[in-house]
């Protein structure tokens, strides 16, 4: 067994990776390959946690926001959870895989602010 230096070697598998793998196994492989449906708690508990986390929308009172708007935001939490499970999860993995490619950045020629330009101008 190779000892890890704790720096995060490229081959390391973290706890979040294992959780994602377990979710994929329980939601896709088990039902399709073996006919075993995932436990109901796996589908219910994330929504309950999302609604509990969304209580902050109801607890923080702002003068520019009506209670109806805050309640609708809280009621929309299931849609946010489904979005996080589907689209946002794949975007996160894509971002991790392509973080070294920064060709889309705005600073293709370096930073536009330099210290050399400040020395040539005199205050008026």
The first five atom37 places (N, CA, C, CB, O) and aatype in JSON, in Angstrom:
{
  "aatype": [20, 20, 20, 20, 20, 20, 20, 20, 20, 20, 20, 20, 20, 20, 20, 20, 20, 20, 20, 20, 20, 20, 20, 20, 20, 20, 20, 20, 20, 20, 20, 20, 20, 20, 20, 20, 20, 20, 20, 20, 20, 20, 20, 20, 20, 20, 20, 20, 20, 20, 20, 20, 20, 20, 20, 20, 20, 20, 20, 20, 20, 20, 20, 20, 20, 20, 20, 20, 20, 20, 20, 20, 20, 20, 20, 20, 20, 20, 20, 20, 20, 20, 20, 20, 20, 20, 20, 20, 20, 20, 20, 20, 20, 20, 20, 20, 20, 20, 20, 20, 20, 20, 20, 20, 20, 20, 20, 20, 20, 20, 20, 20, 20, 20, 20, 20, 20, 20, 20, 20, 20, 20, 20, 20],
  "atom_mask": [
    [1, 1, 1, 1, 1],
    [1, 1, 1, 1, 1],
    [1, 1, 1, 1, 1],
    [1, 1, 1, 1, 1],
    [1, 1, 1, 1, 1],
    [1, 1, 1, 1, 1],
    [1, 1, 1, 1, 1],
    [1, 1, 1, 1, 1],
    [1, 1, 1, 1, 1],
    [1, 1, 1, 1, 1],
    [1, 1, 1, 1, 1],
    [1, 1, 1, 1, 1],
    [1, 1, 1, 1, 1],
    [1, 1, 1, 1, 1],
    [1, 1, 1, 1, 1],
    [1, 1, 1, 1, 1],
    [1, 1, 1, 1, 1],
    [1, 1, 1, 1, 1],
    [1, 1, 1, 1, 1],
    [1, 1, 1, 1, 1],
    [1, 1, 1, 1, 1],
    [1, 1, 1, 1, 1],
    [1, 1, 1, 1, 1],
    [1, 1, 1, 1, 1],
    [1, 1, 1, 1, 1],
    [1, 1, 1, 1, 1],
    [1, 1, 1, 1, 1],
    [1, 1, 1, 1, 1],
    [1, 1, 1, 1, 1],
    [1, 1, 1, 1, 1],
    [1, 1, 1, 1, 1],
    [1, 1, 1, 1, 1],
    [1, 1, 1, 1, 1],
    [1, 1, 1, 1, 1],
    [1, 1, 1, 1, 1],
    [1, 1, 1, 1, 1],
    [1, 1, 1, 1, 1],
    [1, 1, 1, 1, 1],
    [1, 1, 1, 1, 1],
    [1, 1, 1, 1, 1],
    [1, 1, 1, 1, 1],
    [1, 1, 1, 1, 1],
    [1, 1, 1, 1, 1],
    [1, 1, 1, 1, 1],
    [1, 1, 1, 1, 1],
    [1, 1, 1, 1, 1],
    [1, 1, 1, 1, 1],
    [1, 1, 1, 1, 1],
    [1, 1, 1, 1, 1],
    [1, 1, 1, 1, 1],
    [1, 1, 1, 1, 1],
    [1, 1, 1, 1, 1],
    [1, 1, 1, 1, 1],
    [1, 1, 1, 1, 1],
    [1, 1, 1, 1, 1],
    [1, 1, 1, 1, 1],
    [1, 1, 1, 1, 1],
    [1, 1, 1, 1, 1],
    [1, 1, 1, 1, 1],
    [1, 1, 1, 1, 1],
    [1, 1, 1, 1, 1],
    [1, 1, 1, 1, 1],
    [1, 1, 1, 1, 1],
    [1, 1, 1, 1, 1],
    [1, 1, 1, 1, 1],
    [1, 1, 1, 1, 1],
    [1, 1, 1, 1, 1],
    [1, 1, 1, 1, 1],
    [1, 1, 1, 1, 1],
    [1, 1, 1, 1, 1],
    [1, 1, 1, 1, 1],
    [1, 1, 1, 1, 1],
    [1, 1, 1, 1, 1],
    [1, 1, 1, 1, 1],
    [1, 1, 1, 1, 1],
    [1, 1, 1, 1, 1],
    [1, 1, 1, 1, 1],
    [1, 1, 1, 1, 1],
    [1, 1, 1, 1, 1],
    [1, 1, 1, 1, 1],
    [1, 1, 1, 1, 1],
    [1, 1, 1, 1, 1],
    [1, 1, 1, 1, 1],
    [1, 1, 1, 1, 1],
    [1, 1, 1, 1, 1],
    [1, 1, 1, 1, 1],
    [1, 1, 1, 1, 1],
    [1, 1, 1, 1, 1],
    [1, 1, 1, 1, 1],
    [1, 1, 1, 1, 1],
    [1, 1, 1, 1, 1],
    [1, 1, 1, 1, 1],
    [1, 1, 1, 1, 1],
    [1, 1, 1, 1, 1],
    [1, 1, 1, 1, 1],
    [1, 1, 1, 1, 1],
    [1, 1, 1, 1, 1],
    [1, 1, 1, 1, 1],
    [1, 1, 1, 1, 1],
    [1, 1, 1, 1, 1],
    [1, 1, 1, 1, 1],
    [1, 1, 1, 1, 1],
    [1, 1, 1, 1, 1],
    [1, 1, 1, 1, 1],
    [1, 1, 1, 1, 1],
    [1, 1, 1, 1, 1],
    [1, 1, 1, 1, 1],
    [1, 1, 1, 1, 1],
    [1, 1, 1, 1, 1],
    [1, 1, 1, 1, 1],
    [1, 1, 1, 1, 1],
    [1, 1, 1, 1, 1],
    [1, 1, 1, 1, 1],
    [1, 1, 1, 1, 1],
    [1, 1, 1, 1, 1],
    [1, 1, 1, 1, 1],
    [1, 1, 1, 1, 1],
    [1, 1, 1, 1, 1],
    [1, 1, 1, 1, 1],
    [1, 1, 1, 1, 1],
    [1, 1, 1, 1, 1],
    [1, 1, 1, 1, 1],
    [1, 1, 1, 1, 1],
    [1, 1, 1, 1, 1]
  ],
  "atom_positions": [
    [[0.84, -1.19, 0.0], [0.0, 0.0, 0.0], [0.89, 1.25, 0.0], [-0.96, 0.0, 1.22], [1.85, 1.33, 0.76]],
    [[0.57, 2.19, -0.83], [1.33, 3.42, -0.96], [0.79, 4.45, 0.01], [1.3, 3.96, -2.41], [-0.42, 4.67, 0.09]],
    [[1.69, 5.08, 0.76], [1.25, 6.1, 1.7], [1.03, 7.4, 0.96], [2.28, 6.28, 2.83], [1.78, 7.76, 0.06]],
    [[-0.02, 8.12, 1.36], [-0.33, 9.39, 0.73], [0.31, 10.51, 1.53], [-1.85, 9.61, 0.62], [0.4, 10.43, 2.76]],
    [[0.75, 11.54, 0.86], [1.33, 12.69, 1.54], [0.26, 13.69, 1.96], [2.35, 13.37, 0.65], [0.58, 14.72, 2.56]],
    [[-1.0, 13.4, 1.67], [-2.1, 14.25, 2.09], [-2.29, 15.48, 1.23], [-1.89, 14.68, 3.49], [-3.11, 16.33, 1.56]],
    [[-1.56, 15.6, 0.14], [-1.65, 16.79, -0.7], [-2.79, 16.69, -1.7], [-0.34, 17.01, -1.42], [-3.22, 17.71, -2.22]],
    [[-3.27, 15.53, -1.97], [-4.34, 15.38, -2.95], [-3.81, 14.88, -4.27], [-5.05, 16.69, -3.15], [-3.9, 15.57, -5.29]],
    [[-3.25, 13.7, -4.25], [-2.72, 13.11, -5.46], [-3.82, 12.93, -6.49], [-2.05, 11.76, -5.16], [-4.98, 12.77, -6.12]],
    [[-3.48, 12.95, -7.78], [-4.5, 12.84, -8.82], [-5.34, 11.57, -8.73], [-3.86, 12.9, -10.16], [-6.49, 11.58, -9.16]],
    [[-4.8, 10.5, -8.19], [-5.54, 9.25, -8.09], [-6.39, 9.13, -6.83], [-4.6, 8.11, -8.15], [-7.09, 8.13, -6.66]],
    [[-6.33, 10.12, -5.94], [-7.08, 10.05, -4.7], [-8.58, 10.11, -4.95], [-6.67, 11.17, -3.76], [-9.04, 10.82, -5.84]],
    [[-9.31, 9.36, -4.17], [-10.77, 9.38, -4.23], [-11.26, 9.92, -2.9], [-11.37, 7.96, -4.54], [-10.98, 9.34, -1.85]],
    [[-11.98, 11.01, -2.95], [-12.47, 11.63, -1.73], [-13.85, 11.14, -1.35], [-12.49, 13.12, -1.88], [-14.47, 10.4, -2.1]],
    [[-14.33, 11.55, -0.17], [-15.65, 11.09, 0.28], [-16.78, 11.55, -0.62], [-15.9, 11.57, 1.68], [-17.76, 10.83, -0.78]],
    [[-16.68, 12.73, -1.21], [-17.73, 13.21, -2.1], [-17.8, 12.35, -3.37], [-17.51, 14.69, -2.45], [-18.88, 12.09, -3.9]],
    [[-16.64, 11.93, -3.86], [-16.62, 11.05, -5.03], [-17.31, 9.74, -4.73], [-15.18, 10.8, -5.49], [-18.05, 9.22, -5.57]],
    [[-17.08, 9.19, -3.55], [-17.72, 7.94, -3.17], [-19.23, 8.13, -3.03], [-17.12, 7.41, -1.86], [-20.0, 7.25, -3.4]],
    [[-19.64, 9.27, -2.49], [-21.08, 9.52, -2.35], [-21.74, 9.61, -3.72], [-21.33, 10.8, -1.55], [-22.82, 9.05, -3.92]],
    [[-21.12, 10.3, -4.65], [-21.68, 10.39, -6.0], [-21.74, 9.01, -6.65], [-20.84, 11.34, -6.88], [-22.73, 8.69, -7.31]],
    [[-20.71, 8.21, -6.46], [-20.71, 6.86, -7.02], [-21.8, 6.01, -6.41], [-19.37, 6.2, -6.8], [-22.43, 5.22, -7.12]],
    [[-22.03, 6.15, -5.11], [-23.1, 5.4, -4.46], [-24.48, 5.81, -4.95], [-23.02, 5.59, -2.96], [-25.36, 4.97, -5.11]],
    [[-24.65, 7.1, -5.18], [-25.93, 7.58, -5.7], [-26.19, 7.05, -7.1], [-25.97, 9.12, -5.7], [-27.29, 6.61, -7.41]],
    [[-25.16, 7.08, -7.94], [-25.32, 6.56, -9.3], [-25.66, 5.08, -9.25], [-24.04, 6.8, -10.13], [-26.52, 4.6, -9.98]],
    [[-24.97, 4.34, -8.38], [-25.22, 2.91, -8.26], [-26.66, 2.64, -7.83], [-24.25, 2.26, -7.27], [-27.35, 1.82, -8.43]],
    [[-27.12, 3.35, -6.78], [-28.45, 3.08, -6.24], [-29.57, 3.58, -7.14], [-28.59, 3.71, -4.87], [-30.65, 3.0, -7.17]],
    [[-29.32, 4.66, -7.88], [-30.38, 5.23, -8.71], [-30.41, 4.67, -10.13], [-30.23, 6.71, -8.78], [-31.46, 4.68, -10.77]],
    [[-29.28, 4.17, -10.64], [-29.25, 3.68, -12.02], [-28.96, 2.19, -12.13], [-28.21, 4.45, -12.79], [-29.72, 1.45, -12.76]],
    [[-27.88, 1.75, -11.53], [-27.45, 0.36, -11.73], [-28.39, -0.62, -11.06], [-26.03, 0.16, -11.19], [-28.85, -1.58, -11.69]],
    [[-28.69, -0.4, -9.79], [-29.58, -1.33, -9.07], [-30.94, -1.48, -9.74], [-29.77, -0.87, -7.64], [-31.38, -2.62, -9.96]],
    [[-31.65, -0.38, -10.09], [-32.96, -0.57, -10.73], [-32.87, -1.2, -12.12], [-33.67, 0.76, -10.84], [-33.68, -2.05, -12.46]],
    [[-31.87, -0.79, -12.92], [-31.8, -1.29, -14.29], [-31.25, -2.71, -14.37], [-30.94, -0.38, -15.13], [-31.76, -3.53, -15.14]],
    [[-30.23, -3.02, -13.59], [-29.59, -4.33, -13.68], [-30.26, -5.39, -12.82], [-28.15, -4.21, -13.3], [-30.36, -6.55, -13.22]],
    [[-30.72, -4.99, -11.64], [-31.23, -5.99, -10.69], [-32.71, -5.82, -10.35], [-30.43, -5.93, -9.44], [-33.29, -6.69, -9.69]],
    [[-33.33, -4.74, -10.79], [-34.74, -4.52, -10.49], [-35.02, -4.07, -9.07], [-35.5, -5.77, -10.76], [-36.17, -4.09, -8.63]],
    [[-33.98, -3.65, -8.34], [-34.15, -3.17, -6.97], [-34.34, -1.67, -6.98], [-32.93, -3.56, -6.08], [-33.46, -0.93, -7.42]],
    [[-35.48, -1.21, -6.5], [-35.72, 0.23, -6.43], [-34.96, 0.83, -5.25], [-37.23, 0.52, -6.31], [-34.76, 0.16, -4.24]],
    [[-34.54, 2.08, -5.38], [-33.85, 2.71, -4.25], [-34.81, 2.91, -3.09], [-33.23, 4.07, -4.67], [-36.02, 2.99, -3.29]],
    [[-34.29, 2.99, -1.88], [-35.17, 3.22, -0.72], [-35.86, 4.58, -0.83], [-34.38, 3.13, 0.6], [-35.3, 5.53, -1.36]],
    [[-37.08, 4.64, -0.33], [-37.84, 5.91, -0.39], [-37.14, 7.03, 0.37], [-39.25, 5.72, 0.17], [-37.21, 8.19, -0.01]],
    [[-36.46, 6.66, 1.43], [-35.77, 7.69, 2.22], [-34.72, 8.41, 1.39], [-35.12, 7.07, 3.45], [-34.41, 9.58, 1.64]],
    [[-34.16, 7.72, 0.39], [-33.16, 8.36, -0.46], [-33.78, 9.46, -1.31], [-32.5, 7.33, -1.36], [-33.08, 10.39, -1.72]],
    [[-35.06, 9.38, -1.56], [-35.74, 10.4, -2.35], [-36.42, 11.45, -1.48], [-36.75, 9.75, -3.26], [-36.58, 12.59, -1.91]],
    [[-36.83, 11.09, -0.27], [-37.58, 12.0, 0.58], [-36.65, 12.88, 1.43], [-38.51, 11.21, 1.49], [-36.88, 14.08, 1.55]],
    [[-35.63, 12.29, 2.0], [-34.77, 13.02, 2.93], [-34.1, 14.24, 2.3], [-33.71, 12.09, 3.48], [-34.06, 15.29, 2.95]],
    [[-33.56, 14.18, 1.07], [-32.97, 15.39, 0.5], [-33.95, 16.56, 0.37], [-32.39, 15.07, -0.86], [-33.57, 17.72, 0.52]],
    [[-35.22, 16.25, 0.09], [-36.2, 17.32, 0.0], [-36.48, 17.92, 1.38], [-37.51, 16.8, -0.63], [-36.64, 19.14, 1.5]],
    [[-36.55, 17.09, 2.4], [-36.76, 17.6, 3.75], [-35.59, 18.46, 4.2], [-36.96, 16.44, 4.74], [-35.78, 19.5, 4.83]],
    [[-34.37, 18.03, 3.87], [-33.19, 18.82, 4.21], [-33.19, 20.15, 3.44], [-31.89, 18.03, 3.91], [-32.85, 21.19, 4.0]],
    [[-33.57, 20.11, 2.18], [-33.64, 21.33, 1.38], [-34.66, 22.32, 1.93], [-33.99, 20.99, -0.06], [-34.39, 23.52, 2.0]],
    [[-35.82, 21.81, 2.33], [-36.81, 22.71, 2.92], [-36.32, 23.27, 4.25], [-38.15, 21.99, 3.11], [-36.57, 24.44, 4.56]],
    [[-35.63, 22.44, 5.04], [-35.09, 22.94, 6.31], [-34.03, 24.01, 6.06], [-34.49, 21.78, 7.13], [-34.0, 25.02, 6.77]],
    [[-33.17, 23.81, 5.07], [-32.17, 24.82, 4.75], [-32.81, 26.07, 4.18], [-31.15, 24.26, 3.75], [-32.3, 27.17, 4.37]],
    [[-33.93, 25.92, 3.5], [-34.62, 27.06, 2.91], [-35.39, 27.89, 3.93], [-35.56, 26.59, 1.86], [-35.91, 28.95, 3.58]],
    [[-35.47, 27.45, 5.17], [-36.16, 28.23, 6.19], [-35.53, 29.59, 6.42], [-36.19, 27.47, 7.49], [-36.18, 30.5, 6.95]],
    [[-34.28, 29.75, 6.03], [-33.65, 31.06, 6.18], [-34.35, 32.12, 5.34], [-32.17, 31.0, 5.8], [-34.31, 33.31, 5.68]],
    [[-35.01, 31.71, 4.25], [-35.76, 32.67, 3.44], [-36.96, 33.21, 4.2], [-36.22, 32.03, 2.14], [-37.39, 34.34, 3.98]],
    [[-37.5, 32.41, 5.09], [-38.63, 32.86, 5.88], [-38.2, 33.56, 7.16], [-39.52, 31.69, 6.22], [-38.95, 34.39, 7.69]],
    [[-37.02, 33.26, 7.65], [-36.57, 33.81, 8.92], [-35.96, 35.19, 8.84], [-35.59, 32.9, 9.52], [-36.02, 35.94, 9.81]],
    [[-35.39, 35.54, 7.71], [-34.76, 36.86, 7.57], [-35.77, 37.8, 6.92], [-33.44, 36.78, 6.72], [-36.19, 37.59, 5.79]],
    [[-36.14, 38.83, 7.65], [-37.16, 39.75, 7.18], [-36.48, 40.98, 6.58], [-38.12, 40.16, 8.34], [-35.69, 41.65, 7.24]],
    [[-36.81, 41.26, 5.32], [-36.3, 42.44, 4.64], [-37.47, 43.36, 4.31], [-35.52, 42.05, 3.34], [-38.58, 42.9, 4.06]],
    [[-37.21, 44.64, 4.32], [-38.29, 45.6, 4.07], [-38.69, 45.65, 2.6], [-37.86, 46.99, 4.53], [-39.81, 46.05, 2.28]],
    [[-37.8, 45.26, 1.69], [-38.1, 45.35, 0.27], [-38.66, 44.04, -0.3], [-36.86, 45.75, -0.49], [-38.8, 43.92, -1.52]],
    [[-38.98, 43.08, 0.54], [-39.46, 41.8, 0.06], [-40.7, 41.4, 0.86], [-38.36, 40.72, 0.18], [-40.7, 41.43, 2.09]],
    [[-41.75, 41.02, 0.13], [-42.98, 40.64, 0.8], [-42.92, 39.2, 1.27], [-44.17, 40.84, -0.13], [-42.13, 38.4, 0.77]],
    [[-43.76, 38.87, 2.24], [-43.79, 37.52, 2.79], [-44.2, 36.52, 1.72], [-44.75, 37.46, 4.0], [-43.73, 35.38, 1.73]],
    [[-45.08, 36.92, 0.81], [-45.51, 36.01, -0.25], [-44.34, 35.6, -1.14], [-46.6, 36.66, -1.1], [-44.23, 34.44, -1.53]],
    [[-43.46, 36.54, -1.45], [-42.29, 36.25, -2.27], [-41.35, 35.28, -1.54], [-41.55, 37.54, -2.63], [-40.8, 34.36, -2.15]],
    [[-41.17, 35.5, -0.24], [-40.31, 34.61, 0.53], [-40.92, 33.22, 0.65], [-40.05, 35.19, 1.91], [-40.19, 32.23, 0.59]],
    [[-42.21, 33.14, 0.81], [-42.88, 31.83, 0.91], [-42.79, 31.07, -0.42], [-44.35, 32.01, 1.32], [-42.58, 29.86, -0.43]],
    [[-42.96, 31.78, -1.54], [-42.83, 31.12, -2.84], [-41.4, 30.63, -3.08], [-43.24, 32.08, -3.95], [-41.2, 29.57, -3.67]],
    [[-40.43, 31.4, -2.62], [-39.04, 30.95, -2.73], [-38.83, 29.68, -1.93], [-38.07, 32.05, -2.26], [-38.16, 28.75, -2.39]],
    [[-39.39, 29.63, -0.73], [-39.26, 28.44, 0.11], [-39.98, 27.25, -0.51], [-39.82, 28.72, 1.51], [-39.49, 26.13, -0.45]],
    [[-41.13, 27.48, -1.1], [-41.88, 26.4, -1.73], [-41.19, 25.9, -3.01], [-43.3, 26.85, -2.05], [-41.46, 24.78, -3.45]],
    [[-40.33, 26.71, -3.6], [-39.62, 26.3, -4.82], [-38.37, 25.47, -4.52], [-39.23, 27.53, -5.62], [-37.67, 25.08, -5.45]],
    [[-38.09, 25.2, -3.27], [-36.9, 24.43, -2.92], [-36.85, 23.05, -3.59], [-36.84, 24.26, -1.43], [-35.76, 22.64, -3.98]],
    [[-37.95, 22.32, -3.74], [-37.86, 21.03, -4.44], [-37.33, 21.17, -5.87], [-39.22, 20.35, -4.47], [-36.57, 20.32, -6.33]],
    [[-37.72, 22.22, -6.56], [-37.21, 22.44, -7.91], [-35.71, 22.72, -7.88], [-37.96, 23.6, -8.6], [-34.97, 22.26, -8.75]],
    [[-35.26, 23.45, -6.88], [-33.83, 23.73, -6.74], [-33.05, 22.45, -6.45], [-33.58, 24.77, -5.63], [-31.93, 22.28, -6.93]],
    [[-33.64, 21.56, -5.66], [-32.97, 20.3, -5.33], [-32.86, 19.42, -6.57], [-33.73, 19.56, -4.21], [-31.81, 18.82, -6.82]],
    [[-33.93, 19.33, -7.35], [-33.89, 18.54, -8.58], [-32.87, 19.13, -9.55], [-35.28, 18.47, -9.25], [-32.14, 18.39, -10.21]],
    [[-32.81, 20.44, -9.64], [-31.83, 21.1, -10.5], [-30.4, 20.78, -10.03], [-32.06, 22.63, -10.52], [-29.52, 20.52, -10.84]],
    [[-30.18, 20.81, -8.72], [-28.86, 20.5, -8.18], [-28.49, 19.05, -8.44], [-28.81, 20.8, -6.68], [-27.32, 18.75, -8.68]],
    [[-29.45, 18.14, -8.39], [-29.18, 16.72, -8.63], [-28.86, 16.44, -10.08], [-30.36, 15.88, -8.21], [-28.1, 15.51, -10.38]],
    [[-29.41, 17.2, -10.99], [-29.28, 16.88, -12.41], [-28.28, 17.81, -13.09], [-30.65, 16.98, -13.1], [-27.12, 17.44, -13.27]],
    [[-28.71, 18.98, -13.46], [-27.9, 19.9, -14.27], [-26.66, 20.39, -13.53], [-28.73, 21.09, -14.7], [-25.55, 20.32, -14.05]],
    [[-26.84, 20.87, -12.31], [-25.72, 21.47, -11.6], [-24.65, 20.45, -11.23], [-26.21, 22.17, -10.36], [-23.47, 20.8, -11.17]],
    [[-25.03, 19.21, -10.98], [-24.04, 18.18, -10.67], [-23.12, 17.95, -11.85], [-24.74, 16.86, -10.26], [-21.9, 17.86, -11.69]],
    [[-23.7, 17.86, -13.05], [-22.86, 17.64, -14.24], [-22.04, 18.87, -14.56], [-23.73, 17.27, -15.44], [-20.91, 18.74, -15.04]],
    [[-22.57, 20.06, -14.31], [-21.76, 21.27, -14.51], [-20.58, 21.31, -13.55], [-22.63, 22.52, -14.34], [-19.5, 21.76, -13.91]],
    [[-20.78, 20.85, -12.33], [-19.7, 20.81, -11.35], [-18.6, 19.86, -11.82], [-20.23, 20.39, -9.97], [-17.42, 20.21, -11.76]],
    [[-18.98, 18.68, -12.27], [-17.99, 17.73, -12.76], [-17.28, 18.27, -14.01], [-18.65, 16.38, -13.06], [-16.07, 18.08, -14.15]],
    [[-18.01, 18.92, -14.9], [-17.39, 19.51, -16.08], [-16.41, 20.61, -15.67], [-18.47, 20.08, -17.03], [-15.31, 20.7, -16.24]],
    [[-16.78, 21.42, -14.72], [-15.89, 22.47, -14.24], [-14.62, 21.92, -13.62], [-16.6, 23.34, -13.24], [-13.54, 22.47, -13.82]],
    [[-14.75, 20.83, -12.86], [-13.58, 20.2, -12.27], [-12.67, 19.65, -13.36], [-13.99, 19.07, -11.3], [-11.45, 19.79, -13.29]],
    [[-13.27, 19.02, -14.37], [-12.48, 18.4, -15.43], [-11.8, 19.43, -16.32], [-13.36, 17.51, -16.27], [-10.74, 19.14, -16.89]],
    [[-12.36, 20.63, -16.46], [-11.82, 21.61, -17.4], [-11.29, 22.86, -16.72], [-12.88, 22.01, -18.39], [-11.14, 23.89, -17.37]],
    [[-10.99, 22.8, -15.42], [-10.56, 24.01, -14.72], [-9.21, 24.52, -15.2], [-10.49, 23.75, -13.23], [-8.92, 25.71, -15.05]],
    [[-8.4, 23.67, -15.77], [-7.08, 24.12, -16.24], [-7.16, 24.86, -17.57], [-6.14, 22.94, -16.39], [-6.24, 25.59, -17.93]],
    [[-8.25, 24.7, -18.3], [-8.41, 25.4, -19.59], [-9.05, 26.75, -19.33], [-9.28, 24.56, -20.59], [-10.25, 26.83, -19.05]],
    [[-8.27, 27.79, -19.42], [-8.8, 29.13, -19.13], [-8.8, 30.01, -20.37], [-7.99, 29.79, -18.04], [-8.67, 31.23, -20.25]],
    [[-8.95, 29.44, -21.54], [-8.97, 30.21, -22.77], [-10.2, 31.11, -22.88], [-8.93, 29.28, -23.95], [-10.21, 32.05, -23.67]],
    [[-11.22, 30.84, -22.09], [-12.42, 31.64, -22.13], [-12.29, 32.89, -21.28], [-13.61, 30.83, -21.67], [-13.18, 33.75, -21.3]],
    [[-11.2, 33.02, -20.53], [-11.03, 34.15, -19.62], [-10.96, 35.49, -20.33], [-9.8, 33.95, -18.8], [-10.78, 35.54, -21.55]],
    [[-11.09, 36.56, -19.57], [-11.1, 37.9, -20.15], [-9.7, 38.49, -20.27], [-11.97, 38.81, -19.32], [-9.51, 39.47, -20.99]],
    [[-8.74, 37.92, -19.59], [-7.39, 38.5, -19.59], [-6.46, 37.66, -20.45], [-6.84, 38.61, -18.16], [-5.61, 36.93, -19.93]],
    [[-6.62, 37.76, -21.74], [-5.78, 36.99, -22.66], [-4.36, 37.54, -22.74], [-6.41, 36.98, -24.05], [-3.42, 36.79, -22.98]],
    [[-4.2, 38.83, -22.53], [-2.89, 39.48, -22.64], [-2.36, 39.94, -21.29], [-2.96, 40.67, -23.59], [-1.56, 40.87, -21.22]],
    [[-2.78, 39.31, -20.23], [-2.34, 39.7, -18.89], [-3.26, 40.75, -18.29], [-0.91, 40.22, -18.93], [-4.28, 41.11, -18.87]],
    [[-2.88, 41.23, -17.13], [-3.69, 42.24, -16.43], [-3.6, 43.58, -17.15], [-3.23, 42.38, -14.96], [-2.55, 43.95, -17.68]],
    [[-4.72, 44.3, -17.16], [-4.71, 45.58, -17.87], [-4.19, 46.72, -17.0], [-6.1, 45.92, -18.35], [-3.95, 47.81, -17.52]],
    [[-4.02, 46.51, -15.71], [-3.52, 47.54, -14.8], [-2.07, 47.22, -14.46], [-4.4, 47.63, -13.5], [-1.75, 46.09, -14.08]],
    [[-1.19, 48.2, -14.59], [0.22, 48.01, -14.25], [0.68, 49.14, -13.35], [1.1, 47.95, -15.53], [0.08, 50.21, -13.32]],
    [[1.75, 48.89, -12.62], [2.32, 49.92, -11.76], [3.23, 50.87, -12.54], [3.11, 49.29, -10.62], [3.47, 51.98, -12.08]],
    [[3.72, 50.47, -13.69], [4.63, 51.31, -14.47], [3.91, 52.57, -14.96], [5.19, 50.51, -15.66], [4.53, 53.63, -15.03]],
    [[2.65, 52.51, -15.29], [1.91, 53.66, -15.77], [1.66, 54.7, -14.67], [0.58, 53.22, -16.36], [1.52, 55.88, -14.97]],
    [[1.61, 54.28, -13.42], [1.34, 55.2, -12.31], [2.52, 56.11, -12.06], [1.01, 54.42, -11.04], [2.31, 57.25, -11.63]],
    [[3.75, 55.67, -12.3], [4.93, 56.5, -12.02], [5.1, 57.62, -13.04], [6.18, 55.63, -11.99], [5.71, 58.64, -12.72]],
    [[4.59, 57.47, -14.27], [4.8, 58.46, -15.3], [3.83, 59.64, -15.2], [4.69, 57.82, -16.66], [4.09, 60.68, -15.8]],
    [[2.75, 59.53, -14.47], [1.81, 60.63, -14.36], [2.06, 61.36, -13.05], [0.35, 60.11, -14.44], [2.37, 60.75, -12.03]],
    [[1.92, 62.66, -13.08], [2.12, 63.47, -11.88], [0.77, 63.99, -11.4], [3.11, 64.65, -12.15], [-0.09, 64.33, -12.22]],
    [[0.57, 64.07, -10.09], [-0.71, 64.59, -9.58], [-0.84, 66.08, -9.88], [-0.84, 64.33, -8.06], [0.14, 66.82, -9.84]],
    [[-2.03, 66.49, -10.17], [-2.29, 67.9, -10.49], [-2.81, 68.64, -9.31], [-3.26, 68.02, -11.63], [-3.08, 69.84, -9.41]]
  ]
}
